[in-house]
Amino acid sequence: MNKPDFRIERILHAFVDGELSKLEKSRLLVKMENDDAIRERACELRRTKEWVKFSFEGETAPTRSLPVNRNHFWNSPVFHVAASLLIAVLAFSAGWIGQSLQEGTVQTLAAGTASNQPHHVILHISDSDEARFTLVLNRTRQILEKYRGTDVQVEVVANAGGLDFLRTASSRHTESIKRIIAQYDNVRFIACSKGLNKLRESGLDAIVIEGVDTHEPAADHLIHRLTEGWTYIKI
């Protein structure tokens, strides 16, 4: 990378981290308006930063020294966090991450149908926001109906605040979720096991709606699906 490119890269990192002054930010925005490559790089860095934050969500620093034994290290939580982070970054560089859910999502998916390639889609929610989850359900039904009879697979993954919609004690969508699960055999609703454990430790009800999977942490499942080439859509 030559010096001008290196300087822009540093500025873009500062922009994503919110470290630019008002004047510097305005200058960069003007430059981004006229340079597609810089604009795309800024979007890539921002997405990577958000995924890195997600990869470390709920993780805490070790409370004791790491064992010297190498075999113990490979099985340690620190190693798994590092591996998850590496895979996440590689996922971004390979272009596996989708955009935020928008009106054109189904039309975008339709573009690949002509090639007879099956579609595998993950809708991910981590906020306790009724409007967002309603959108998740609507888009799930829309995708399933549009591609009925094809090899499309859809998974709705919830963690953090999103668990509120998959728990019997807090969800207003119990019947809707049960109907979708009963009507389609190519859809799964998945609740983060780590998040549910935290709820139990806090004395809260962690019972999920019938048919919802609770087999693993959301981060592990998402990273696994990304390595398989699934389309990821964060709501």
MODA-V237963 format. One record per residue. N is the residue number from 1. SS is DSSP state (a for helix, b for strand, c for the rest). PHI is phi in radians with two decimals (* if undefined). Layout:
BEGIN
n->{N/N}
ss->{SS/SS}
phi->{PHI/PHI}
END
This chain:
BEGIN
n->{1/2/3/4/5/6/7/8/9/10/11/12/13/14/15/16/17/18/19/20/21/22/23/24/25/26/27/28/29/30/31/32/33/34/35/36/37/38/39/40/41/42/43/44/45/46/47/48/49/50/51/52/53/54/55/56/57/58/59/60/61/62/63/64/65/66/67/68/69/70/71/72/73/74/75/76/77/78/79/80/81/82/83/84/85/86/87/88/89/90/91/92/93/94/95/96/97/98/99/100/101/102/103/104/105/106/107/108/109/110/111/112/113/114/115/116/117/118/119/120/121/122/123/124/125/126/127/128/129/130/131/132/133/134/135/136/137/138/139/140/141/142/143/144/145/146/147/148/149/150/151/152/153/154/155/156/157/158/159/160/161/162/163/164/165/166/167/168/169/170/171/172/173/174/175/176/177/178/179/180/181/182/183/184/185/186/187/188/189/190/191/192/193/194/195/196/197/198/199/200/201/202/203/204/205/206/207/208/209/210/211/212/213/214/215/216/217/218/219/220/221/222/223/224/225/226/227/228/229/230/231/232/233/234/235}
ss->{c/c/a/a/a/a/a/a/a/a/a/a/a/a/a/a/c/c/c/c/c/a/a/a/a/a/a/a/a/a/a/a/a/c/c/a/a/a/a/a/a/a/a/a/a/a/a/a/a/a/a/a/a/a/a/c/c/c/c/c/c/c/c/c/c/c/c/c/c/a/a/a/a/a/c/c/a/a/a/a/a/a/a/a/a/a/a/a/a/a/a/a/a/c/c/c/b/c/c/c/c/c/c/c/a/a/a/a/a/a/c/c/a/a/a/c/c/c/c/b/b/b/b/b/b/c/c/c/c/a/a/a/a/a/a/a/a/a/a/a/a/a/a/a/a/a/c/c/c/c/c/c/b/b/b/b/b/b/c/a/a/a/a/a/a/c/b/c/c/c/c/c/c/a/a/a/a/a/a/a/a/a/a/c/c/c/b/b/b/b/b/c/a/a/a/a/a/a/a/a/a/c/c/c/c/c/c/b/c/c/c/c/b/c/c/c/c/a/a/a/a/a/a/a/a/a/a/c/c/c/b/b/b/b/c}
phi->{*/-1.31/-1.07/-1.02/-1.14/-1.08/-1.13/-1.11/-1.07/-1.11/-1.14/-1.13/-1.09/-1.15/-1.09/-1.13/-1.48/1.24/-1.83/-1.45/-1.27/-1.04/-1.18/-1.09/-1.13/-1.11/-1.13/-1.15/-1.06/-1.11/-1.14/-1.14/-1.09/-1.92/-2.43/-1.07/-1.10/-1.16/-1.10/-1.15/-1.15/-1.10/-1.13/-1.10/-1.12/-1.14/-1.11/-1.09/-1.08/-1.12/-1.22/-1.08/-1.05/-1.14/-1.07/-1.69/-1.07/1.42/-1.47/-2.17/-1.21/-1.10/-1.71/-2.46/-1.16/-1.25/-1.17/-1.32/-0.99/-1.13/-1.09/-1.18/-1.08/-1.10/-1.75/-1.39/-1.02/-1.07/-1.12/-1.16/-1.12/-1.09/-1.15/-1.09/-1.11/-1.09/-1.10/-1.09/-1.11/-1.12/-1.08/-1.15/-1.14/-1.52/1.38/-1.47/-1.50/-1.51/-1.52/-1.12/-1.13/-2.36/-1.06/-1.52/-1.01/-1.14/-1.13/-1.12/-1.12/-1.11/-1.06/-1.54/-1.15/-1.07/-1.51/1.10/-1.57/-1.16/-1.86/-2.20/-2.21/-1.98/-1.84/-2.01/-2.26/-2.26/-2.02/-1.50/-2.17/-1.02/-1.11/-1.14/-1.23/-1.05/-1.13/-1.03/-1.10/-1.09/-1.22/-1.06/-1.07/-1.07/-1.15/-1.09/-1.24/-1.07/-1.93/-1.03/1.55/-1.83/-1.60/-1.06/-2.21/-2.21/-2.23/-1.86/-1.94/-2.15/-2.52/0.84/-1.10/-1.12/-1.10/-0.99/-1.52/-1.95/-1.68/-1.12/-1.35/-2.30/-1.49/-1.71/-2.07/-0.96/-1.16/-1.10/-1.15/-1.07/-1.15/-1.11/-1.10/-1.27/-1.41/-2.17/-1.69/-2.02/-2.32/-2.39/-1.91/-2.22/-1.82/-1.08/-1.14/-1.15/-1.12/-1.13/-1.09/-1.13/-1.11/-1.09/-1.10/-1.53/1.46/-1.71/-1.24/-2.00/-1.31/-1.75/-1.10/-0.98/1.72/-1.45/-1.43/-2.36/-1.43/-2.81/-1.09/-1.04/-1.06/-1.09/-1.17/-1.10/-1.12/-1.07/-1.15/-1.09/-1.18/-1.55/1.62/-1.20/-1.46/-1.83/-2.24/-1.58/-1.69}
END
